[in-house]
Structures are given as structure tokens and as C-alpha cells.
Amino acid sequence: MDKFLTCYDYGTGGIWRYVFAESAQEIVTKYPELEVVDLVPEWMDQNVINSLNELTIDVNDNNDEFLNAVVNERNKSQGI
């Protein structure tokens, strides 16, 4: 598995996470709301990166609070 930097853009900001997955495509297929970012943004300093490393999640972790919130928001917007 590789580690990918992702961003969940909620309109007025974004939530960043590193996600372990086989590929970037695996992430966007399962969570189309997440954008996989190729380059670390210039504003992201080492302290932010270290914090994100501590929050790294697995794309297949069905119990992850962040990923569950993304799915819940998707379901809400779809009226599910």
C-alpha cells in the first residue's frame, strides 16, 4: 500500500488526511469526495505534515470517523 495526501473540500475550507491505499484511483472510487493531491501545498509546513501523519487512515477502515463522516454527508446530500 502507498500513502496519498487527500483533501475533502467542504466549500469554505478543506480537511486534509493521508490515506493508505493501493492507488489514488482506489481512493476516489470509494470516496469521490476526496481529492488526491500530488504535491504537498507550499503552505503546509513540517508541523502540519507531522500532525497529518498521526492521522493517517486506511481506505478500507470502515470504522474511521472521518471516512464515515464523508459517507454520511454524501448520503445526506443524496437524501438517503
N, C-alpha and C positions, 0 to 999 in steps of 0.2 A: 504494500500500500504506500501511496505517496501522500504528502501533506500539501493542501491547497489553501491559499488565502481566499476567503469569501466575504462578500458584503451583502447584507439584507437591507436594501434601501426602502425605508418606510415613508418617504416623501419629504420629511423635514430633517432627515438625518439617516444614519446607517448604523447597523450593528455588524461588527467585524468578528469573524471567527476563523481559526484554522480548522480544516476538516480533513480527516484521513479518508481516502477513497482510492479505488483502483484507477480512476481517471476523472478529469474535470467533467466529462460527459455524464458519468455516473451521478455526480452531484446535481447537475442541472436537470437531469432526467427525473430524479427523485424529488428534488426541491427546486422547481423552476424559478422560484422567487429569489434564489441566491445567485449572485453574480460571482463567478470565479475570476479573480484578479491575477494577471500575470506578473505584474511588478508591484513591489511594496511602494505605496504612495510616499512622496517626499516628506510629508508632514508626520509620518509615522516614525517616531524615534525608537531607540532601543528599549526604553522603558515600556512603551506601548506594545512592542513586539514581545517582550518578555511576559507581559500580562496576558497577551493573546495565546502564547504558548501554554500557559497554565490552563487555559480554557479550551484547548484543542479537543475536538469531538470526532467520533467515528460516524460516517454517513449512515451506517447500519444500526446505530444505537437508538432503538425505538423508545427508550426511556429518557432521552436527553430533553431537558426542559426547553432549551432554545429551539431545537428542531420541532418539538411538539407544539410550541407557540406559533411557529411558522405554518404548520399544517392547520392548526386551529383557526388562524387568521384567514388562510385560504378557504377553509370550509365556511367560515362566516361570510366571506365575500361572495361565495357561490350559493349561499342560502341553505347550506347543509347543516 
